[in-house]
């Protein structure tokens, strides 16, 4: 069974930075695109960023362009989300995602709270 385990969330002040990690296992990580999504209270889950299997960036949400960077290390089976200049509206649970044979797989999520 595919496993995705996020880490790195926490409480940060506006303007601060965090780096999220997602450790993947039980599938051939280097063969699949990966994505980060987020879900704020009372809102739908939204795509934040996606990356190809070889590290090319597919897309960023307009709201995070220029502030967030997605990357991956296929040797470590890990995908990252570097988040800079965080804003209160970035507060959400962040989820790692991959799609294999038409099925979505999700991690348990990591909470990011941006507040002074």
C-alpha positions in Angstrom: 0.0 0.0 0.0 1.3 3.4 -1.0 2.5 5.5 2.0 3.0 9.2 2.1 4.1 10.8 5.3 4.3 14.6 5.6 6.3 16.6 8.1 7.6 20.1 8.8 4.4 22.0 9.5 4.0 24.3 12.5 3.3 27.8 13.7 5.1 30.6 12.0 4.8 34.4 11.9 3.8 36.2 8.7 6.8 36.6 6.5 8.4 33.5 7.9 9.4 30.3 6.1 8.8 26.6 6.5 9.9 23.6 4.5 7.5 20.6 4.3 8.7 17.1 3.5 6.8 14.1 2.2 8.5 10.7 2.6 7.1 8.2 0.1 7.3 4.4 0.2 5.8 1.2 -1.2 5.8 2.4 -4.8 8.3 3.4 -7.4 8.6 7.0 -6.4 10.8 8.1 -9.2 8.2 7.1 -11.8 5.4 9.4 -10.7 4.6 13.1 -10.5 3.9 14.4 -7.1 1.8 17.2 -5.8 1.1 19.3 -2.7 -2.4 20.3 -1.9 -3.8 22.3 1.0 -7.2 22.6 2.7 -8.1 25.6 4.9 -11.1 25.4 7.4 -14.4 25.6 5.5 -12.7 25.5 2.1 -12.2 22.9 -0.6 -8.8 21.2 -1.0 -6.8 23.0 -3.6 -3.7 22.2 -5.6 -0.6 24.1 -4.5 2.2 22.8 -6.7 3.0 19.8 -8.8 6.3 18.3 -10.0 7.1 15.7 -12.7 8.8 12.4 -12.0 12.2 13.9 -13.1 11.9 17.2 -11.2 10.3 19.5 -13.7 7.8 21.8 -12.2 4.3 21.3 -13.6 2.5 24.1 -12.0 2.0 26.4 -9.0 -1.2 27.9 -7.8 -1.3 31.6 -8.6 -1.5 32.4 -4.9 1.9 30.9 -4.2 3.9 31.8 -7.3 7.2 33.4 -6.4 6.9 32.3 -2.7 6.7 28.5 -2.8 9.1 26.1 -4.4 8.4 22.4 -5.0 11.3 20.0 -5.4 12.1 16.3 -5.1 15.0 14.0 -4.3 14.4 10.6 -6.0 17.3 9.1 -4.2 15.5 9.8 -0.9 12.0 9.2 -2.1 11.0 12.6 -0.8 9.2 15.6 -2.2 9.6 19.0 -0.6 7.7 22.3 -0.4 9.7 25.3 0.5 7.4 28.1 1.6 8.7 31.6 2.0 7.1 34.9 2.8 4.2 33.1 4.4 0.9 34.9 4.8 -2.1 34.2 7.2 -4.1 33.0 4.2 -1.5 30.2 3.7 -2.9 28.6 7.0 -4.1 25.2 6.1 -3.5 21.5 6.4 -1.0 20.6 3.6 -1.2 17.2 2.0 1.2 15.2 -0.2 -0.4 13.5 -3.2 0.3 11.1 -6.0 -1.9 9.5 -8.6 -1.2 5.9 -9.7 -3.4 4.0 -12.2 -6.1 6.5 -11.8 -6.2 6.4 -8.0 -5.3 9.3 -5.7 -3.1 8.6 -2.7 -2.9 11.1 0.2 -0.8 11.5 3.3 -2.2 12.3 6.7 -1.5 16.0 6.3 0.6 18.5 8.2 -0.8 21.7 9.8 0.7 25.0 8.8 -0.5 28.0 10.8 0.7 31.5 9.9 -0.1 34.0 12.7 1.4 36.7 14.8 
